[in-house]
Amino acid sequence: GRLVESGGGLVQAGGSLRLSCAASGFNFSTYTMGWFRQPPGKQRELVASISSSGSTNYTDSVKGRLTISRNNASNTVNLQTDNQKVEDTARYFCSFRRSDNSDTWGRGTQGTVSS
């Protein structure tokens, strides 16, 4: 499987970014997909996930500001980020876990929020 993220950039505090992850090489519609982020100097953390049926989960710090969605026809999973804060600055990655518990990652896309 392959994942390619896009849509990052520089945004002012309060602004929005729409991140996209294009998937290929695996049966996308059957997997739970996750968006992670890694702020500078910190560990990577899960911020949102969406199951094959469309159920979503978010980490508390982003609830109400981030929205994850998927399009199984185009094999994409998106992350809409609204009301961005400086502390949301991070490299954002999408990922999925296979049945053997191995994880596949994209290279990520950088989102930077200025004050």
trRosetta pair geometry for C-beta under 8 A, 3 or more apart (Angstrom, degrees):
i j d omega theta_ij theta_ji phi_ij phi_ji
1 23 6.8 -17 -170 -165 105 93
1 24 7.2 156 -155 86 60 43
1 25 4.5 175 -113 91 38 103
1 26 3.7 -21 -88 -17 111 126
1 96 7.2 -57 128 58 162 119
1 98 7.9 179 7 -70 134 111
1 104 4.8 13 81 -158 116 174
2 23 7.2 151 82 -155 55 47
2 24 4.9 -14 59 63 101 90
2 25 5.0 79 6 15 86 132
2 104 7.7 -110 -89 176 20 129
2 106 7.9 76 172 -100 58 79
3 21 5.6 -8 -168 -175 100 108
3 22 7.3 152 -155 76 48 48
3 23 5.6 -13 -101 -101 74 72
3 94 5.2 -142 -178 84 137 102
3 95 7.0 -132 21 -91 171 37
3 96 7.6 156 -63 5 135 93
3 104 6.2 133 -8 132 116 101
3 105 6.6 -100 55 163 131 22
3 106 3.6 -100 109 -61 99 96
4 21 6.9 153 74 -156 39 57
4 22 4.8 -16 60 56 96 98
4 106 5.6 164 -92 -137 19 122
4 107 7.4 8 -127 23 59 94
5 8 7.4 46 138 -24 109 107
5 19 6.4 -10 -166 -177 102 105
5 20 7.0 152 -153 85 54 47
5 21 5.0 -23 -95 -98 71 80
5 92 6.5 -175 -172 100 152 85
5 93 6.5 -118 -36 -125 150 39
5 94 5.7 155 -79 5 105 98
5 106 4.6 134 -17 115 94 149
5 107 6.9 -139 32 63 99 64
5 108 5.6 -10 46 -147 145 16
5 109 4.1 -134 126 -17 113 105
6 19 7.3 160 84 -157 40 61
6 20 5.2 -18 63 64 88 95
6 21 7.8 166 19 -84 67 36
6 22 7.3 23 5 -8 111 103
6 109 5.8 146 -115 -86 14 147
7 17 6.3 127 145 170 95 93
7 18 5.4 -93 -168 98 138 59
7 19 4.2 176 80 -116 127 41
7 20 4.9 111 -26 10 133 80
7 109 6.0 74 54 135 62 163
8 17 6.6 25 -127 -173 41 143
8 19 6.4 30 -63 -104 67 100
8 91 7.9 -14 -108 -134 159 55
8 92 6.4 171 -84 34 114 110
8 109 3.5 -179 -18 151 119 97
8 110 4.6 129 150 66 150 42
8 111 4.6 -118 -139 -65 93 65
8 112 7.8 73 173 -3 101 71
9 17 6.3 176 45 -120 88 117
9 110 7.8 101 -57 91 17 77
9 111 6.9 7 43 -119 41 60
9 112 7.3 -91 131 36 31 83
10 112 4.8 -22 -107 74 70 106
10 113 8.0 163 -158 -86 54 24
10 114 6.5 27 -174 -18 98 112
11 15 3.8 -144 174 90 110 132
11 16 6.8 -144 -156 54 155 21
11 17 5.5 -135 -22 -54 146 97
11 84 5.6 75 98 48 126 156
11 111 7.3 -17 16 -168 110 87
11 112 7.3 151 25 83 63 55
11 113 5.7 -26 75 -108 84 68
11 114 7.4 -175 91 20 33 80
12 15 4.9 97 59 -19 66 124
12 84 7.9 134 97 72 35 114
12 113 7.3 60 175 -162 13 69
12 114 5.5 -48 -110 68 56 90
12 115 7.9 39 -157 173 73 5
13 84 6.2 -132 -134 95 41 78
13 85 6.1 33 -138 -127 96 37
13 86 5.9 -30 -86 -47 114 77
13 113 5.7 83 -82 169 62 106
13 114 6.8 -108 -24 89 78 43
13 115 5.4 26 -23 -120 131 45
14 83 6.0 -21 -137 -136 46 54
14 84 6.6 -52 23 50 12 68
15 84 5.4 -29 66 31 63 117
15 113 7.4 -178 50 -129 98 91
16 80 7.0 -9 -169 -176 114 80
16 81 6.1 162 -153 89 62 61
16 82 4.8 -9 -103 -105 105 60
16 83 7.6 18 -77 -15 80 37
16 84 6.6 172 -88 -22 31 106
17 80 8.0 175 90 -154 47 41
17 81 4.8 4 55 54 84 112
17 84 6.8 57 -1 -67 95 142
17 111 5.3 -161 51 -130 170 120
18 78 6.4 -9 -176 -170 90 113
18 79 7.4 163 -158 83 46 49
18 80 5.3 -11 -111 -107 82 69
18 81 7.4 -166 -80 22 35 71
19 35 7.2 113 90 -134 136 136
19 78 6.6 153 85 -160 56 59
19 79 4.3 -6 59 57 108 98
19 80 7.9 -156 27 -70 69 26
19 81 6.9 43 -5 -10 103 109
19 92 5.5 -64 -123 106 165 149
19 109 6.0 170 -136 68 108 134
19 111 7.0 -70 -67 -61 122 127
20 76 5.7 -18 -167 -168 99 121
20 77 7.7 147 -158 80 52 40
20 78 5.1 -21 -103 -104 69 82
20 79 7.9 -158 -69 23 31 68
21 33 7.3 175 81 -178 140 133
21 35 7.5 -162 -24 -93 138 90
21 76 6.4 148 74 -158 53 66
21 77 4.8 -15 58 61 111 85
21 78 7.3 -166 19 -77 75 36
21 79 7.8 49 -13 -8 104 98
21 94 3.5 14 -109 2 161 159
21 106 6.2 -146 -139 -21 104 153
22 75 6.6 61 -163 107 62 92
22 76 5.6 -28 -99 -100 57 88
23 26 6.9 -68 169 53 110 92
23 28 4.6 127 99 -104 138 123
23 33 7.6 -106 -56 -105 144 133
23 75 4.5 -121 66 167 88 100
23 76 6.9 -178 11 -89 84 34
23 77 7.0 48 -25 -2 118 96
23 94 7.9 -100 -68 117 98 137
23 96 7.8 41 -120 -9 136 134
24 75 6.4 92 -75 132 56 152
26 31 7.1 27 125 -19 123 142
26 96 7.7 -159 90 77 149 144
26 104 7.8 165 -9 21 152 165
27 30 4.7 16 119 19 110 118
27 31 7.2 131 91 -20 71 97
28 31 6.3 -80 -159 34 35 105
28 33 7.9 11 -166 -61 84 125
28 72 6.4 172 104 -137 105 71
28 75 4.4 150 -3 -131 167 89
29 52 6.2 79 156 -150 56 96
29 72 4.1 57 -101 -146 103 124
29 75 8.0 -85 -46 -98 74 72
30 52 5.3 0 -152 -115 27 143
31 52 6.3 113 44 -74 15 100
31 96 4.5 37 156 -161 139 140
31 97 7.7 168 -159 53 110 50
31 98 8.0 -42 -113 -95 128 49
32 49 5.8 22 172 176 107 112
32 50 6.8 178 -154 89 68 39
32 51 4.8 -30 -102 -114 95 55
32 52 6.3 -77 -62 -29 57 72
32 96 6.7 153 83 -136 54 89
32 97 7.4 -7 69 37 99 91
33 49 6.8 172 90 -152 42 67
33 50 5.5 -8 59 58 88 88
33 68 7.9 -172 94 177 98 128
33 70 6.2 127 36 -90 137 129
33 77 4.4 -136 123 -79 156 164
33 94 6.2 -3 -179 -172 105 108
33 95 7.5 150 -160 77 62 39
33 96 5.3 -47 -105 -79 62 101
34 46 5.6 -46 -174 -137 131 104
34 48 6.9 164 -153 91 62 48
34 49 4.3 -25 -100 -100 83 91
34 50 7.9 174 -82 19 42 60
34 94 6.8 156 85 -155 48 59
34 95 5.1 -25 66 64 97 87
34 96 6.9 152 16 -86 81 48
35 46 7.7 110 82 -157 46 60
35 47 5.5 -49 100 62 93 98
35 48 4.8 11 46 57 106 92
35 49 7.4 -160 21 -75 64 46
35 66 7.9 -143 81 173 142 137
35 68 6.0 -162 4 -103 123 119
35 77 7.3 -159 -55 129 96 117
35 79 4.6 76 -94 -73 167 142
35 92 6.3 -5 -173 -173 102 102
35 93 7.2 153 -157 82 53 44
35 94 5.5 -34 -98 -97 65 72
35 95 8.0 150 -96 20 21 77
36 44 5.1 34 160 175 127 103
36 45 6.3 167 -157 84 83 31
36 46 5.3 -49 -99 -96 84 47
36 47 6.5 143 -124 5 28 83
36 92 7.2 159 84 -156 46 53
36 93 4.7 -18 64 65 97 96
36 94 7.5 160 18 -98 77 21
36 95 6.0 16 -3 6 118 123
37 44 7.0 179 93 -148 24 67
37 45 6.2 -21 61 59 71 80
37 47 5.5 29 3 -25 105 131
37 88 7.7 -37 168 -167 168 64
37 90 3.8 67 173 117 110 147
37 91 6.7 158 -155 77 66 40
37 92 4.9 -26 -99 -99 88 68
37 93 7.2 169 -88 18 35 74
37 111 7.7 -52 -129 41 123 117
38 42 6.5 -176 -168 82 63 77
38 43 6.9 -88 -129 149 89 24
38 44 4.1 -39 -78 -91 103 73
38 45 7.4 144 -86 11 53 66
38 90 5.6 151 67 -169 32 102
38 91 5.1 -16 58 56 92 92
38 93 7.2 30 -5 -4 102 115
38 108 7.6 -46 29 -124 110 151
39 42 4.3 24 67 37 94 126
39 87 7.3 -24 -108 -173 147 63
39 89 6.3 80 -131 91 89 70
39 90 4.3 -64 -77 -94 57 97
40 89 7.1 -13 -5 118 101 108
40 90 7.6 -141 -20 -108 58 55
42 45 7.8 -26 133 -18 113 108
44 93 7.0 -15 -146 31 128 132
45 59 6.8 19 150 -56 114 168
46 49 6.6 -5 -177 -44 120 106
46 59 6.4 141 100 -48 71 118
47 58 6.8 -5 162 -150 61 72
47 59 5.2 -80 -132 20 46 115
47 61 7.9 -75 -129 70 91 96
47 62 5.1 44 -167 7 104 157
47 66 6.2 3 149 83 117 172
47 79 7.8 66 91 -146 121 140
48 56 6.7 -13 -169 -167 97 99
48 57 6.9 165 -151 87 51 53
48 58 5.0 -8 -101 -104 83 74
48 59 7.3 -100 -58 5 53 77
48 62 6.9 -90 -52 94 100 140
48 66 5.6 -136 -48 125 137 127
48 67 7.9 122 -138 -177 160 10
48 68 4.0 171 144 -39 132 131
48 79 6.3 148 54 -120 139 109
49 56 7.0 162 84 -150 50 53
49 57 5.0 -1 53 53 94 97
49 68 7.0 139 64 80 4 171
50 54 6.4 -18 -174 -143 102 35
50 55 7.0 161 -153 78 55 40
50 56 5.1 -17 -99 -97 79 77
50 57 8.0 -171 -74 21 40 66
50 68 4.8 -154 -41 124 115 120
50 69 7.0 117 -87 -119 163 15
50 70 5.3 -176 108 -22 145 116
50 77 6.5 -179 46 -142 128 117
51 54 6.6 -40 69 29 78 19
51 55 4.4 14 25 49 120 91
51 56 7.8 -132 7 -65 77 35
54 70 7.0 -140 -105 43 71 107
56 68 5.5 162 -134 62 118 104
58 62 5.5 -122 -177 82 112 95
58 63 4.8 139 102 -86 133 73
58 66 6.2 157 -132 73 126 106
58 68 7.5 177 -80 -1 92 111
59 62 5.6 61 68 22 83 100
59 63 7.5 -135 92 -38 37 83
60 63 5.8 -36 -149 -5 37 117
62 65 5.4 -106 -167 62 63 101
62 66 4.2 0 162 10 119 123
62 81 8.0 -61 -155 -126 117 89
62 88 7.8 100 -104 -111 101 108
63 66 7.7 -58 -87 41 20 85
65 81 6.6 22 144 -160 88 63
65 82 5.3 -144 -161 70 63 74
65 83 4.9 -102 -126 63 105 103
65 84 7.5 136 177 -79 124 41
66 79 6.2 -14 -166 -172 105 94
66 80 6.8 154 -157 82 50 56
66 81 5.3 -11 -104 -106 83 68
66 82 7.4 -174 -77 24 36 72
67 79 7.3 156 78 -156 45 47
67 80 4.3 -6 56 55 98 107
67 82 7.6 29 -1 -2 100 109
68 77 6.9 1 -172 178 96 98
68 78 7.1 161 -154 86 49 54
68 79 5.5 -16 -100 -102 72 74
68 80 7.9 -158 -71 22 26 72
69 77 7.3 175 90 -155 41 57
69 78 5.0 -10 61 58 88 100
69 80 7.3 28 4 -7 109 105
70 76 6.9 174 -152 95 58 51
70 77 4.6 -21 -103 -105 87 77
70 78 7.3 -180 -85 17 35 72
71 74 4.6 11 113 40 120 98
71 75 7.5 -42 93 14 77 16
71 76 4.9 10 49 56 102 91
71 77 7.8 -166 22 -78 64 37
71 78 7.5 41 -7 -11 99 108
72 75 7.0 31 -158 -78 36 46
77 94 5.8 142 75 -142 120 143
79 92 6.8 -139 65 178 151 143
79 94 7.9 -167 -22 -79 120 102
81 84 5.7 56 139 -82 108 100
81 88 6.7 146 -176 175 135 146
81 111 6.9 51 45 -160 162 159
84 88 5.0 -114 -158 56 83 148
84 111 7.7 -130 -136 162 140 119
84 113 4.5 -155 144 -107 117 133
85 88 5.0 112 58 -12 69 100
85 113 6.2 90 102 119 23 160
86 89 6.2 -19 177 -14 51 111
86 113 5.1 -151 -106 100 35 106
86 114 7.3 24 -107 -151 89 12
86 115 5.2 -7 -74 -65 129 92
87 113 7.8 -34 32 62 28 133
88 111 6.7 -49 134 115 94 121
88 113 5.2 61 64 -9 95 143
89 111 6.6 -152 -131 105 43 71
89 112 5.1 32 -131 -131 102 52
89 113 5.0 -128 -61 28 84 81
90 110 7.9 -155 111 -144 32 57
90 111 6.2 5 58 58 62 94
91 108 4.4 36 165 164 106 141
91 109 7.1 158 -160 75 69 24
91 110 5.2 -38 -103 -96 74 67
91 111 7.6 153 -108 19 25 70
92 108 6.1 149 73 -156 37 83
92 109 5.5 -27 62 63 92 78
92 110 7.6 157 14 -103 78 16
92 111 5.5 35 -15 -3 119 115
93 105 5.6 -8 -179 -160 130 101
93 106 5.7 180 -152 59 76 84
93 107 7.8 -143 -114 101 95 15
93 108 4.4 -46 -78 -91 83 89
94 105 7.7 155 84 -148 44 54
94 106 5.3 39 50 8 80 123
95 103 5.6 4 -175 -175 121 105
95 104 6.3 164 -151 81 68 53
95 105 5.0 -18 -99 -98 101 68
95 106 7.4 -130 -69 7 61 75
96 103 7.3 171 87 -147 32 64
96 104 5.7 -5 56 52 77 100
97 101 6.3 -10 -176 -140 110 39
97 102 7.2 158 -154 79 64 32
97 103 5.2 -33 -99 -95 74 74
97 104 7.9 -178 -88 16 28 72
98 101 7.0 -59 74 12 71 14
98 102 5.0 -3 42 59 116 83
98 103 7.6 -156 8 -80 79 26
98 104 7.0 73 -33 -17 101 103
105 108 7.8 -7 166 -47 104 85
